[in-house]
Amino acid sequence: MVTTTLSQTSYLHDLDVQLMLRVQDGDQDAFGELILNYQDRVIGICTHMLNDREAAEDIAQEVFLRVYRSKDRYEPKAKLRLGCFASRAT
């Protein structure tokens, strides 16, 4: 039982998890940092899947909107992986 608790709290040291927790608290700058950290990766994944840079940028924007809209449901149980959002959005 203690191991589960320790594994869940170990992610709290991840910088992206900390940013997402700040986003939950209403920190708009933290969300901007997340976008900067992930936008190239998300656009790259979408471009690879769609073979269309413009469509990939549109999907990436949708990914970040979905992340922001779901911020209140975020729980730091694992590392933040926005690439997963990208693959589901395409």
N, C-alpha and C positions, 0 to 999 in steps of 0.2 A: 504493500500500500504506500509506503514512504517513497519507493522508487518512482511510482507514477507521479507523485507530487513533485519530486526532484526533476523528472524529465520534462514536466510541463513548465516549471519555472526556469529551466536552463535556457529556454528560448527568449526569455526576457532580456538577456544580454545581447541579443542580435540587434544591430543598429536599425534594420528595416522594421523589425517588430516594435522597437521603441518609437520609431517614426509613426507607425500606424496607431500606436496607443496615444501619441500626441494628437493625431488626426481625430481620434475619438473624443478627445478633450476640446476640440474646436480649433486646433492650431492649423491655420491655412498654410503657413510657411512649411510645415512638416509635410503636407500633401504635395506641395510644390517640389520638395526634395525627393519624395517618392517618385514623382513623375520624371524628374531629372535622372534619378537612379535607374529607372526601368524603361523609359520611352524607347531608347534605341533597341533594347532587347525585344520588347513587345512588337515594335514595328518590324524588326528583323524576322521574328517568328511568323508574323502575319504575311509579310512579303514572301517568305519561303512557301507558305501554304497556299497563297492566292496567286503568286507570280504577278502581282499588281501593286506597285508602291502606293498609289493614290488610295486604293481600296484598303490597303494595310493601314494607312494613316487614319482613315475613317474608323476602322475596327479598333485601332489602338485608343482612339478618343473614347469610343464606347466602353472599352475595357476600363479605362480610368474613371469614367462616369459610374460604372457598375461598382467598382471598388469604393468610390466615395459614398454612393448611396447605401452600400451595405456596411459602412464603417461601424455602425452601432451594434451589428451582430458579430463583429470580429472578435475572436478569442485567440490569444497567443499560445496555441497548442503546438505550433510548428513554425518553421521558418516561412516567411512571406514569399510566395512564388506567384508573381503576376503573370509569368509565362503560361501558367495553367489556365488563367482567365482568358488569355489570348487564344489558346488552342480550342477552348470551348466556345468562344465568341465567333470563330470563323466557320 
